[in-house]
Amino acid sequence: MASEPLTIDVFADPVCPWCWLGKRRLDAALAARPDINAEVRWRPYQLDPSVPPEGADRAEYLEAKFGDVARVRATHEQLVAIGRDEGVAFLFGEIERFPNTLDCHRAIRLAAEEGLIAQGAFIEQLFELYFTEGEDISSPDVIARAADEAGLDVETLMERLESDDDSEDVRDEIERARAMGIDGVPCFIFAGKLVVMGAHPPEVLVEAMDRALGDEDDRSD
């Protein structure tokens, strides 16, 4: 009989570079443990929900938020080096806008209806379009492109995004995440109970999976 899936809830924001690294490291951890029946569910989180719907000039936004431009540049250089080892191409110089990601999260939520693998492929495309191609991922055209490249039903997805019916649901889910104590991303929750904050190396995530599965085995004895 097939084992019960290990649920892995990942709270992330498509404008968070550490979240892309975290996804790649989770992919590597899962590849290292093909015996684990994992169910990865992407959950919404906004680093800055106060960004206006039309987004902001990224350079101006970062200067206003962090002040020290040299420090931001040093962080970007660190991320580029780390990303190179993970097969992630950060091209920060290509990014002109800092978008409001509410519609991205709505689309990610809708993508799950076509399967969790499709949802994961979709968020991967959003990361790539933003960090490698510098696209404004709040644009409906860019969301549609990511959906198409992930193999989703683009027409249905975009029709549902136009309705705006689920915006409050997504905002509520983000608020619940904050109420749970999640104050940064990526955040991984294994089996609904074991929390790992940050883009840790694959071996740390493998250990977390084993611990979560071990706890479940203990309860079933």
CYANA upper distance limits for C-alpha pairs under 8 A (distance plus 0.5 A):
  3 SER  CA     37 ASN  CA      7.42
  4 GLU  CA     37 ASN  CA      7.67
  5 PRO  CA     36 ILE  CA      8.24
  5 PRO  CA     37 ASN  CA      5.38
  5 PRO  CA     38 ALA  CA      5.72
  5 PRO  CA     39 GLU  CA      6.42
  6 LEU  CA     36 ILE  CA      7.84
  6 LEU  CA     37 ASN  CA      6.52
  6 LEU  CA     38 ALA  CA      5.13
  6 LEU  CA     39 GLU  CA      6.35
  6 LEU  CA    190 PHE  CA      7.62
  6 LEU  CA    191 ALA  CA      6.26
  6 LEU  CA    209 MET  CA      8.35
  6 LEU  CA    213 LEU  CA      7.72
  7 THR  CA     38 ALA  CA      6.44
  7 THR  CA     39 GLU  CA      5.23
  7 THR  CA     40 VAL  CA      6.55
  7 THR  CA     41 ARG  CA      7.87
  7 THR  CA    190 PHE  CA      6.45
  7 THR  CA    191 ALA  CA      5.41
  7 THR  CA    192 GLY  CA      7.57
  8 ILE  CA     38 ALA  CA      7.47
  8 ILE  CA     39 GLU  CA      6.44
  8 ILE  CA     40 VAL  CA      5.22
  8 ILE  CA     41 ARG  CA      6.59
  8 ILE  CA    188 PHE  CA      7.02
  8 ILE  CA    189 ILE  CA      6.10
  8 ILE  CA    190 PHE  CA      5.20
  8 ILE  CA    191 ALA  CA      6.73
  8 ILE  CA    192 GLY  CA      8.08
  9 ASP  CA     40 VAL  CA      6.46
  9 ASP  CA     41 ARG  CA      5.32
  9 ASP  CA     42 TRP  CA      6.46
  9 ASP  CA     43 ARG  CA      7.04
  9 ASP  CA    188 PHE  CA      6.20
  9 ASP  CA    189 ILE  CA      5.57
  9 ASP  CA    190 PHE  CA      7.11
  9 ASP  CA    192 GLY  CA      8.08
 10 VAL  CA     40 VAL  CA      7.68
 10 VAL  CA     41 ARG  CA      6.62
 10 VAL  CA     42 TRP  CA      5.41
 10 VAL  CA     43 ARG  CA      6.14
 10 VAL  CA    186 PRO  CA      7.22
 10 VAL  CA    187 CYS  CA      6.17
 10 VAL  CA    188 PHE  CA      5.16
 10 VAL  CA    189 ILE  CA      7.01
 11 PHE  CA     42 TRP  CA      6.60
 11 PHE  CA     43 ARG  CA      5.06
 11 PHE  CA     44 PRO  CA      6.18
 11 PHE  CA     45 TYR  CA      6.42
 11 PHE  CA    185 VAL  CA      6.76
 11 PHE  CA    186 PRO  CA      6.16
 11 PHE  CA    187 CYS  CA      5.63
 11 PHE  CA    188 PHE  CA      7.05
 12 ALA  CA     16 CYS  CA      7.84
 12 ALA  CA     19 CYS  CA      6.30
 12 ALA  CA     42 TRP  CA      7.66
 12 ALA  CA     43 ARG  CA      6.98
 12 ALA  CA     44 PRO  CA      6.51
 12 ALA  CA     45 TYR  CA      6.00
 12 ALA  CA     46 GLN  CA      8.21
 12 ALA  CA    185 VAL  CA      5.90
 12 ALA  CA    186 PRO  CA      5.49
 12 ALA  CA    187 CYS  CA      7.40
 13 ASP  CA     19 CYS  CA      7.26
 13 ASP  CA     44 PRO  CA      7.13
 13 ASP  CA     45 TYR  CA      5.98
 13 ASP  CA     46 GLN  CA      6.20
 13 ASP  CA     47 LEU  CA      7.28
 13 ASP  CA    101 THR  CA      7.94
 13 ASP  CA    105 HIS  CA      8.40
 13 ASP  CA    185 VAL  CA      7.76
 13 ASP  CA    186 PRO  CA      8.29
 14 PRO  CA     19 CYS  CA      7.69
 14 PRO  CA     20 TRP  CA      8.08
 14 PRO  CA    101 THR  CA      7.75
 14 PRO  CA    104 CYS  CA      8.15
 14 PRO  CA    123 ILE  CA      7.62
 14 PRO  CA    126 LEU  CA      6.91
 14 PRO  CA    127 PHE  CA      6.12
 14 PRO  CA    130 TYR  CA      8.34
 15 VAL  CA     98 PHE  CA      8.22
 15 VAL  CA     99 PRO  CA      8.30
 15 VAL  CA    101 THR  CA      8.14
 15 VAL  CA    127 PHE  CA      7.76
 15 VAL  CA    130 TYR  CA      7.72
 15 VAL  CA    131 PHE  CA      8.42
 16 CYS  CA     20 TRP  CA      7.48
 16 CYS  CA     47 LEU  CA      8.17
 16 CYS  CA    185 VAL  CA      8.10
 17 PRO  CA     21 LEU  CA      7.09
 17 PRO  CA     79 LEU  CA      8.16
 17 PRO  CA    131 PHE  CA      8.06
 18 TRP  CA     22 GLY  CA      6.44
 18 TRP  CA    185 VAL  CA      8.00
 18 TRP  CA    186 PRO  CA      7.28
 18 TRP  CA    198 GLY  CA      8.04
 18 TRP  CA    199 ALA  CA      6.50
 19 CYS  CA     23 LYS  CA      6.61
 19 CYS  CA    185 VAL  CA      6.94
 19 CYS  CA    186 PRO  CA      5.47
 19 CYS  CA    199 ALA  CA      7.28
 20 TRP  CA     24 ARG  CA      6.85
 20 TRP  CA     88 VAL  CA      8.45
 20 TRP  CA    124 GLU  CA      8.03
 20 TRP  CA    127 PHE  CA      6.81
 21 LEU  CA     25 ARG  CA      6.66
 21 LEU  CA     83 GLY  CA      7.34
 21 LEU  CA     86 GLU  CA      7.60
 21 LEU  CA     88 VAL  CA      7.89
 21 LEU  CA    199 ALA  CA      6.74
 22 GLY  CA     26 LEU  CA      6.56
 22 GLY  CA    186 PRO  CA      6.90
 22 GLY  CA    198 GLY  CA      7.69
 22 GLY  CA    199 ALA  CA      4.74
 22 GLY  CA    200 HIS  CA      7.33
 23 LYS  CA     27 ASP  CA      6.62
 23 LYS  CA    199 ALA  CA      8.49
 24 ARG  CA     28 ALA  CA      6.77
 24 ARG  CA     86 GLU  CA      7.31
 25 ARG  CA     29 ALA  CA      6.66
 25 ARG  CA     86 GLU  CA      8.13
 25 ARG  CA    199 ALA  CA      7.80
 25 ARG  CA    200 HIS  CA      7.82
 25 ARG  CA    201 PRO  CA      6.57
 25 ARG  CA    202 PRO  CA      5.52
 25 ARG  CA    205 LEU  CA      8.49
 26 LEU  CA     30 LEU  CA      6.65
 26 LEU  CA    202 PRO  CA      6.63
 26 LEU  CA    205 LEU  CA      7.20
 27 ASP  CA     31 ALA  CA      6.64
 28 ALA  CA     32 ALA  CA      6.68
 28 ALA  CA    202 PRO  CA      6.46
 29 ALA  CA     33 ARG  CA      6.99
 29 ALA  CA    202 PRO  CA      5.14
 29 ALA  CA    203 GLU  CA      7.06
 29 ALA  CA    205 LEU  CA      6.68
 29 ALA  CA    206 VAL  CA      5.96
 30 LEU  CA     34 PRO  CA      6.65
 30 LEU  CA     36 ILE  CA      7.96
 30 LEU  CA     38 ALA  CA      8.24
 30 LEU  CA    206 VAL  CA      7.96
 32 ALA  CA    206 VAL  CA      8.39
 33 ARG  CA    206 VAL  CA      7.94
 39 GLU  CA    116 LEU  CA      7.83
 40 VAL  CA    116 LEU  CA      7.11
 40 VAL  CA    120 GLY  CA      8.37
 41 ARG  CA    112 ALA  CA      8.43
 41 ARG  CA    116 LEU  CA      6.91
 41 ARG  CA    119 GLN  CA      8.49
 42 TRP  CA    108 ILE  CA      7.99
 42 TRP  CA    109 ARG  CA      8.21
 42 TRP  CA    119 GLN  CA      7.92
 42 TRP  CA    120 GLY  CA      7.81
 43 ARG  CA    109 ARG  CA      8.10
 44 PRO  CA    105 HIS  CA      6.18
 44 PRO  CA    170 VAL  CA      7.50
 44 PRO  CA    173 GLU  CA      7.44
 44 PRO  CA    174 ILE  CA      6.32
 45 TYR  CA    105 HIS  CA      8.46
 45 TYR  CA    174 ILE  CA      5.69
 45 TYR  CA    177 ALA  CA      7.86
 45 TYR  CA    185 VAL  CA      8.17
 46 GLN  CA    101 THR  CA      7.37
 46 GLN  CA    102 LEU  CA      8.09
 46 GLN  CA    174 ILE  CA      7.60
 47 LEU  CA    184 GLY  CA      7.94
 48 ASP  CA    100 ASN  CA      8.36
 49 PRO  CA    100 ASN  CA      7.39
 49 PRO  CA    101 THR  CA      8.48
 49 PRO  CA    102 LEU  CA      8.42
 51 VAL  CA     55 GLY  CA      6.44
 51 VAL  CA     56 ALA  CA      7.46
 51 VAL  CA     99 PRO  CA      7.63
 51 VAL  CA    100 ASN  CA      5.93
 52 PRO  CA     56 ALA  CA      7.59
 52 PRO  CA     99 PRO  CA      8.50
 52 PRO  CA    100 ASN  CA      6.81
 53 PRO  CA     99 PRO  CA      7.98
 53 PRO  CA    100 ASN  CA      6.01
 54 GLU  CA     99 PRO  CA      7.44
 54 GLU  CA    100 ASN  CA      7.50
 54 GLU  CA    138 SER  CA      8.43
 55 GLY  CA     97 ARG  CA      7.01
 55 GLY  CA     98 PHE  CA      6.04
 55 GLY  CA     99 PRO  CA      4.65
 55 GLY  CA    100 ASN  CA      5.80
 55 GLY  CA    138 SER  CA      8.37
 56 ALA  CA     60 GLU  CA      8.16
 56 ALA  CA     61 TYR  CA      6.92
 56 ALA  CA     97 ARG  CA      6.11
 56 ALA  CA     98 PHE  CA      5.64
 56 ALA  CA     99 PRO  CA      6.88
 57 ASP  CA     61 TYR  CA      6.49
 57 ASP  CA     96 GLU  CA      6.60
 57 ASP  CA     97 ARG  CA      5.28
 57 ASP  CA     98 PHE  CA      6.55
 58 ARG  CA     62 LEU  CA      6.57
 58 ARG  CA     95 ILE  CA      7.66
 58 ARG  CA     96 GLU  CA      5.92
 58 ARG  CA     97 ARG  CA      5.13
 58 ARG  CA     98 PHE  CA      5.19
 59 ALA  CA     63 GLU  CA      6.71
 59 ALA  CA     96 GLU  CA      7.67
 59 ALA  CA     97 ARG  CA      8.48
 60 GLU  CA     64 ALA  CA      6.59
 61 TYR  CA     65 LYS  CA      6.57
 61 TYR  CA     98 PHE  CA      7.77
 62 LEU  CA     66 PHE  CA      6.24
 62 LEU  CA     67 GLY  CA      7.72
 62 LEU  CA     69 VAL  CA      8.18
 62 LEU  CA     72 VAL  CA      8.24
 63 GLU  CA     67 GLY  CA      5.12
 63 GLU  CA     68 ASP  CA      7.25
 63 GLU  CA     69 VAL  CA      6.58
 66 PHE  CA     72 VAL  CA      7.96
 68 ASP  CA     72 VAL  CA      7.10
 69 VAL  CA     73 ARG  CA      6.68
 70 ALA  CA     74 ALA  CA      6.67
 71 ARG  CA     75 THR  CA      6.77
 72 VAL  CA     76 HIS  CA      6.75
 73 ARG  CA     77 GLU  CA      6.76
 74 ALA  CA     78 GLN  CA      6.77
 75 THR  CA     79 LEU  CA      6.69
 76 HIS  CA     80 VAL  CA      6.62
 76 HIS  CA     92 PHE  CA      7.68
 77 GLU  CA     81 ALA  CA      6.87
 78 GLN  CA     82 ILE  CA      6.75
 79 LEU  CA     83 GLY  CA      6.25
 79 LEU  CA     90 PHE  CA      7.84
 80 VAL  CA     84 ARG  CA      6.64
 80 VAL  CA     89 ALA  CA      7.47
 80 VAL  CA     90 PHE  CA      5.98
 80 VAL  CA     91 LEU  CA      8.21
 81 ALA  CA     85 ASP  CA      7.42
 82 ILE  CA     86 GLU  CA      7.18
 83 GLY  CA     87 GLY  CA      6.53
 83 GLY  CA     88 VAL  CA      5.02
 83 GLY  CA     89 ALA  CA      6.62
 83 GLY  CA     90 PHE  CA      7.18
 84 ARG  CA     88 VAL  CA      6.10
 84 ARG  CA     89 ALA  CA      6.81
 89 ALA  CA    131 PHE  CA      7.90
 89 ALA  CA    132 THR  CA      6.37
 90 PHE  CA    131 PHE  CA      5.84
 90 PHE  CA    132 THR  CA      5.94
 91 LEU  CA     95 ILE  CA      8.00
 91 LEU  CA    131 PHE  CA      6.37
 91 LEU  CA    132 THR  CA      5.55
 91 LEU  CA    133 GLU  CA      7.82
 91 LEU  CA    134 GLY  CA      8.01
 92 PHE  CA    131 PHE  CA      6.86
 92 PHE  CA    132 THR  CA      7.98
 92 PHE  CA    134 GLY  CA      7.98
 93 GLY  CA    134 GLY  CA      8.46
 94 GLU  CA    131 PHE  CA      8.27
 94 GLU  CA    132 THR  CA      7.80
 94 GLU  CA    133 GLU  CA      6.89
 94 GLU  CA    134 GLY  CA      5.17
 95 ILE  CA    130 TYR  CA      7.57
 95 ILE  CA    131 PHE  CA      7.51
 95 ILE  CA    133 GLU  CA      7.98
 95 ILE  CA    134 GLY  CA      4.56
 95 ILE  CA    135 GLU  CA      7.37
 96 GLU  CA    134 GLY  CA      7.26
 97 ARG  CA    136 ASP  CA      6.73
 98 PHE  CA    136 ASP  CA      8.11
 99 PRO  CA    136 ASP  CA      6.95
 99 PRO  CA    137 ILE  CA      7.27
 99 PRO  CA    138 SER  CA      6.25
100 ASN  CA    138 SER  CA      6.87
101 THR  CA    105 HIS  CA      6.79
101 THR  CA    137 ILE  CA      7.98
101 THR  CA    138 SER  CA      6.52
102 LEU  CA    106 ARG  CA      6.78
102 LEU  CA    138 SER  CA      8.38
102 LEU  CA    167 SER  CA      7.93
102 LEU  CA    170 VAL  CA      8.15
102 LEU  CA    171 ARG  CA      8.39
103 ASP  CA    107 ALA  CA      6.60
103 ASP  CA    138 SER  CA      6.83
103 ASP  CA    161 LEU  CA      7.86
103 ASP  CA    167 SER  CA      8.32
104 CYS  CA    108 ILE  CA      6.63
104 CYS  CA    137 ILE  CA      7.54
104 CYS  CA    138 SER  CA      6.88
104 CYS  CA    143 ILE  CA      7.55
105 HIS  CA    109 ARG  CA      6.57
105 HIS  CA    170 VAL  CA      7.67
106 ARG  CA    110 LEU  CA      6.76
106 ARG  CA    161 LEU  CA      7.74
106 ARG  CA    166 ASP  CA      7.57
106 ARG  CA    167 SER  CA      7.30
106 ARG  CA    170 VAL  CA      7.02
107 ALA  CA    111 ALA  CA      6.51
107 ALA  CA    143 ILE  CA      8.22
107 ALA  CA    157 LEU  CA      7.56
107 ALA  CA    161 LEU  CA      7.47
108 ILE  CA    112 ALA  CA      7.15
108 ILE  CA    119 GLN  CA      6.64
108 ILE  CA    122 PHE  CA      7.49
108 ILE  CA    123 ILE  CA      7.18
109 ARG  CA    113 GLU  CA      8.10
109 ARG  CA    119 GLN  CA      8.24
110 LEU  CA    114 GLU  CA      8.28
110 LEU  CA    157 LEU  CA      7.47
111 ALA  CA    115 GLY  CA      7.56
111 ALA  CA    116 LEU  CA      8.26
111 ALA  CA    118 ALA  CA      7.04
111 ALA  CA    119 GLN  CA      5.44
111 ALA  CA    122 PHE  CA      7.77
111 ALA  CA    152 LEU  CA      7.68
111 ALA  CA    157 LEU  CA      8.14
112 ALA  CA    116 LEU  CA      5.63
112 ALA  CA    117 ILE  CA      8.49
112 ALA  CA    118 ALA  CA      7.27
112 ALA  CA    119 GLN  CA      5.43
114 GLU  CA    118 ALA  CA      6.71
114 GLU  CA    119 GLN  CA      7.86
114 GLU  CA    152 LEU  CA      7.72
115 GLY  CA    119 GLN  CA      6.82
116 LEU  CA    120 GLY  CA      6.69
117 ILE  CA    121 ALA  CA      6.75
118 ALA  CA    122 PHE  CA      6.61
118 ALA  CA    150 ALA  CA      7.04
118 ALA  CA    151 GLY  CA      7.77
118 ALA  CA    152 LEU  CA      7.52
119 GLN  CA    123 ILE  CA      6.90
120 GLY  CA    124 GLU  CA      6.74
121 ALA  CA    125 GLN  CA      6.88
121 ALA  CA    150 ALA  CA      5.82
122 PHE  CA    126 LEU  CA      6.93
122 PHE  CA    146 ALA  CA      6.69
122 PHE  CA    147 ALA  CA      6.42
122 PHE  CA    149 GLU  CA      8.22
122 PHE  CA    150 ALA  CA      5.54
122 PHE  CA    152 LEU  CA      8.47
123 ILE  CA    127 PHE  CA      6.75
124 GLU  CA    128 GLU  CA      6.79
125 GLN  CA    129 LEU  CA      6.54
125 GLN  CA    146 ALA  CA      5.76
125 GLN  CA    147 ALA  CA      8.32
125 GLN  CA    149 GLU  CA      7.63
125 GLN  CA    150 ALA  CA      7.32
126 LEU  CA    130 TYR  CA      6.65
126 LEU  CA    137 ILE  CA      7.22
126 LEU  CA    143 ILE  CA      7.97
126 LEU  CA    146 ALA  CA      6.47
127 PHE  CA    131 PHE  CA      6.40
127 PHE  CA    132 THR  CA      8.30
128 GLU  CA    132 THR  CA      5.70
128 GLU  CA    133 GLU  CA      7.26
129 LEU  CA    133 GLU  CA      5.44
129 LEU  CA    134 GLY  CA      6.74
129 LEU  CA    135 GLU  CA      5.99
129 LEU  CA    137 ILE  CA      7.73
129 LEU  CA    142 VAL  CA      8.46
129 LEU  CA    146 ALA  CA      8.06
130 TYR  CA    134 GLY  CA      5.19
130 TYR  CA    135 GLU  CA      5.43
130 TYR  CA    136 ASP  CA      7.07
130 TYR  CA    137 ILE  CA      6.79
131 PHE  CA    135 GLU  CA      8.36
135 GLU  CA    142 VAL  CA      7.58
136 ASP  CA    142 VAL  CA      7.37
137 ILE  CA    142 VAL  CA      6.06
137 ILE  CA    143 ILE  CA      6.56
138 SER  CA    142 VAL  CA      7.73
138 SER  CA    143 ILE  CA      7.48
139 SER  CA    143 ILE  CA      6.77
140 PRO  CA    144 ALA  CA      6.50
140 PRO  CA    158 MET  CA      8.08
141 ASP  CA    145 ARG  CA      6.70
142 VAL  CA    146 ALA  CA      6.72
143 ILE  CA    147 ALA  CA      6.65
144 ALA  CA    148 ASP  CA      6.59
144 ALA  CA    154 VAL  CA      6.50
144 ALA  CA    158 MET  CA      7.37
145 ARG  CA    149 GLU  CA      6.68
146 ALA  CA    150 ALA  CA      6.64
147 ALA  CA    151 GLY  CA      6.77
147 ALA  CA    152 LEU  CA      5.68
147 ALA  CA    153 ASP  CA      7.82
147 ALA  CA    154 VAL  CA      6.34
148 ASP  CA    152 LEU  CA      6.16
148 ASP  CA    153 ASP  CA      7.78
148 ASP  CA    154 VAL  CA      6.41
152 LEU  CA    157 LEU  CA      8.38
153 ASP  CA    157 LEU  CA      6.71
154 VAL  CA    158 MET  CA      6.56
155 GLU  CA    159 GLU  CA      6.66
156 THR  CA    160 ARG  CA      6.79
157 LEU  CA    161 LEU  CA      6.77
158 MET  CA    162 GLU  CA      6.80
159 GLU  CA    163 SER  CA      7.44
160 ARG  CA    164 ASP  CA      7.87
166 ASP  CA    170 VAL  CA      6.92
167 SER  CA    171 ARG  CA      6.79
168 GLU  CA    172 ASP  CA      6.46
169 ASP  CA    173 GLU  CA      6.75
170 VAL  CA    174 ILE  CA      6.79
171 ARG  CA    175 GLU  CA      6.73
172 ASP  CA    176 ARG  CA      6.65
173 GLU  CA    177 ALA  CA      6.79
174 ILE  CA    178 ARG  CA      6.98
175 GLU  CA    179 ALA  CA      6.66
176 ARG  CA    180 MET  CA      6.66
177 ALA  CA    181 GLY  CA      7.21
177 ALA  CA    182 ILE  CA      6.10
178 ARG  CA    182 ILE  CA      5.42
178 ARG  CA    183 ASP  CA      6.58
182 ILE  CA    187 CYS  CA      7.78
184 GLY  CA    197 MET  CA      8.02
184 GLY  CA    198 GLY  CA      8.26
185 VAL  CA    197 MET  CA      7.33
185 VAL  CA    198 GLY  CA      6.67
186 PRO  CA    197 MET  CA      6.75
186 PRO  CA    198 GLY  CA      5.68
186 PRO  CA    199 ALA  CA      6.77
187 CYS  CA    195 VAL  CA      7.59
187 CYS  CA    196 VAL  CA      6.40
187 CYS  CA    197 MET  CA      5.00
187 CYS  CA    198 GLY  CA      6.45
188 PHE  CA    195 VAL  CA      6.20
188 PHE  CA    196 VAL  CA      5.58
188 PHE  CA    197 MET  CA      6.77
188 PHE  CA    198 GLY  CA      8.47
189 ILE  CA    193 LYS  CA      6.74
189 ILE  CA    194 LEU  CA      5.93
189 ILE  CA    195 VAL  CA      5.00
189 ILE  CA    196 VAL  CA      6.90
190 PHE  CA    194 LEU  CA      5.47
190 PHE  CA    195 VAL  CA      6.91
190 PHE  CA    208 ALA  CA      7.76
190 PHE  CA    209 MET  CA      7.13
190 PHE  CA    212 ALA  CA      6.65
191 ALA  CA    212 ALA  CA      6.66
191 ALA  CA    213 LEU  CA      8.33
193 LYS  CA    212 ALA  CA      8.31
194 LEU  CA    208 ALA  CA      7.83
194 LEU  CA    212 ALA  CA      6.95
196 VAL  CA    205 LEU  CA      8.46
196 VAL  CA    208 ALA  CA      8.21
200 HIS  CA    204 VAL  CA      6.65
200 HIS  CA    205 LEU  CA      7.42
201 PRO  CA    205 LEU  CA      7.34
202 PRO  CA    206 VAL  CA      6.64
203 GLU  CA    207 GLU  CA      6.68
204 VAL  CA    208 ALA  CA      6.79
205 LEU  CA    209 MET  CA      6.71
206 VAL  CA    210 ASP  CA      6.74
207 GLU  CA    211 ARG  CA      6.61
208 ALA  CA    212 ALA  CA      6.59
209 MET  CA    213 LEU  CA      6.63
210 ASP  CA    214 GLY  CA      6.42
211 ARG  CA    215 ASP  CA      6.66
212 ALA  CA    216 GLU  CA      6.92
213 LEU  CA    217 ASP  CA      6.73
214 GLY  CA    218 ASP  CA      6.68
215 ASP  CA    219 ARG  CA      6.88
216 GLU  CA    220 SER  CA      6.89
217 ASP  CA    221 ASP  CA      7.00
